[in-house]
Amino acid sequence: MSKKHYKIETSCPQCGCSAVSHLSAEEIKEKFGDVPNVEMECSECMLKYETTVKKACPEWDKECRLKEERQQ
């Protein structure tokens, strides 16, 4: 059985380049932690920018909120 992967999709506010990654839950936690905003770096213009997890990966954000609701 394969791990579920989530699509992380962002676009650079400076040059408009878009980036797409497919990461497992473990990879997301390792790379970004449990923060509401994530720091990204554009591979074209090298701008570092911040975006919300909700915008970059709505599916992951929804599952995080569902998990928190189940724990309460």
C-alpha positions in Angstrom: 0.0 0.0 0.0 1.5 3.4 -1.0 1.5 6.4 1.2 -1.0 9.2 0.4 0.7 12.2 -1.2 -0.5 15.8 -1.2 -0.1 18.3 -3.9 1.7 21.5 -2.8 1.1 24.2 -5.5 2.4 27.8 -5.3 3.2 30.6 -7.7 5.9 33.3 -7.2 4.5 36.7 -6.5 7.4 38.4 -8.3 7.8 36.4 -11.6 4.7 34.3 -11.7 6.5 30.9 -12.0 4.6 28.1 -10.5 5.9 25.1 -8.5 4.2 21.8 -7.8 5.4 19.2 -5.3 3.8 15.9 -4.2 4.7 15.1 -0.6 3.6 12.6 2.0 2.3 13.7 5.4 5.6 12.9 6.9 7.5 14.9 4.3 5.2 17.9 4.8 5.7 17.8 8.6 9.5 17.4 8.2 9.8 20.2 5.6 7.3 22.8 7.0 6.4 21.7 10.5 2.9 22.5 11.9 2.8 26.2 11.0 -0.1 28.0 9.2 2.4 29.7 6.8 5.2 28.1 4.8 8.3 29.7 3.3 9.0 29.0 -0.3 11.8 29.9 -2.7 11.2 30.4 -6.4 13.5 28.3 -8.6 13.6 30.9 -11.3 14.2 34.3 -9.6 15.2 33.0 -6.2 12.7 35.1 -4.3 11.8 33.8 -0.9 8.2 34.3 -0.1 5.6 33.1 2.4 2.2 31.6 1.6 -0.4 29.9 3.7 -0.7 26.1 3.9 -4.4 26.5 3.2 -3.6 28.2 -0.1 -0.7 26.0 -1.1 -2.4 22.7 -0.2 -6.1 22.9 0.7 -6.4 19.1 1.0 -3.6 18.9 3.6 -5.0 21.9 5.5 -8.5 20.3 5.6 -7.1 16.9 6.9 -5.1 18.7 9.6 -8.2 20.5 10.8 -10.2 17.3 10.8 -7.5 15.5 12.8 -7.5 18.3 15.4 -11.3 18.2 15.7 -11.2 14.4 16.3 -8.6 14.8 19.1 -10.8 17.3 21.0 
